[in-house]
Amino acid sequence: MTMTNNTTDIDMESFDELNARLSQASAMLTMTYGNEGFEQWSAEVKENYLWACSTMINQAKELAGKLIIKTEQ
């Protein structure tokens, strides 16, 4: 779905997906940043958790690349 006004076309589906990935990654990182409990997680759980965070960030980068904003001149 593309949202259009007089000056821009924005792929709203990609924008919404980007927003979702960033919100998910932010929530996950909030659970670990400054949380001493993270250090008590097993190495495997920490690795998988950080892998999931990294995957979400990479997906967000890909989605950001799909956003096409056209400005009328």
C-alpha positions as CSV (number, residue, x, y, z in Angstrom):
1,M,0.0,0.0,0.0
2,T,1.3,3.4,-0.9
3,M,0.3,6.6,0.8
4,T,0.3,9.6,-1.4
5,N,-0.1,13.3,-0.7
6,N,0.9,16.3,-2.9
7,T,4.7,15.9,-2.3
8,T,5.6,12.3,-1.3
9,D,4.9,8.6,-2.0
10,I,5.7,6.4,1.0
11,D,5.4,2.6,1.0
12,M,3.4,2.3,4.2
13,E,3.7,-1.5,4.5
14,S,7.5,-1.3,4.5
15,F,7.3,1.7,6.9
16,D,5.1,-0.2,9.3
17,E,7.3,-3.3,9.2
18,L,10.4,-1.1,9.8
19,N,8.7,0.5,12.8
20,A,7.7,-3.0,14.2
21,R,11.3,-4.3,13.9
22,L,12.8,-1.2,15.5
23,S,10.2,-1.4,18.4
24,Q,10.9,-5.1,18.9
25,A,14.7,-4.6,18.9
26,S,14.3,-1.7,21.3
27,A,12.2,-3.7,23.7
28,M,14.7,-6.6,23.6
29,L,17.7,-4.4,24.3
30,T,15.9,-2.5,27.1
31,M,15.7,-5.9,28.9
32,T,19.5,-6.2,28.8
33,Y,20.9,-2.7,29.0
34,G,22.0,-2.0,32.5
35,N,20.4,-5.3,33.7
36,E,22.8,-7.4,35.8
37,G,20.6,-10.4,35.2
38,F,21.8,-10.6,31.6
39,E,25.3,-11.6,32.9
40,Q,23.7,-14.7,34.6
41,W,22.2,-16.0,31.4
42,S,24.0,-19.0,29.9
43,A,26.4,-18.4,27.1
44,E,24.0,-20.1,24.6
45,V,21.0,-18.1,25.7
46,K,23.0,-14.8,25.5
47,E,24.3,-15.7,22.0
48,N,20.8,-16.6,20.7
49,Y,19.3,-13.5,22.3
50,L,21.9,-11.2,20.7
51,W,21.6,-13.0,17.4
52,A,17.8,-12.3,17.5
53,C,18.5,-8.6,18.2
54,S,21.1,-8.5,15.4
55,T,18.6,-10.1,13.0
56,M,15.9,-7.5,13.8
57,I,18.4,-4.7,13.3
58,N,19.5,-6.1,9.9
59,Q,15.8,-6.5,8.9
60,A,15.2,-2.9,9.8
61,K,18.1,-1.8,7.7
62,E,16.7,-3.8,4.7
63,L,13.3,-2.3,5.2
64,A,14.7,1.2,5.4
65,G,16.4,0.5,2.0
66,K,12.9,-0.4,0.6
67,L,11.3,2.9,1.6
68,I,11.1,5.1,-1.4
69,I,10.2,8.7,-0.8
70,K,9.7,10.7,-4.0
71,T,9.6,14.4,-3.7
72,E,8.0,16.5,-6.4
73,Q,10.2,19.3,-7.6
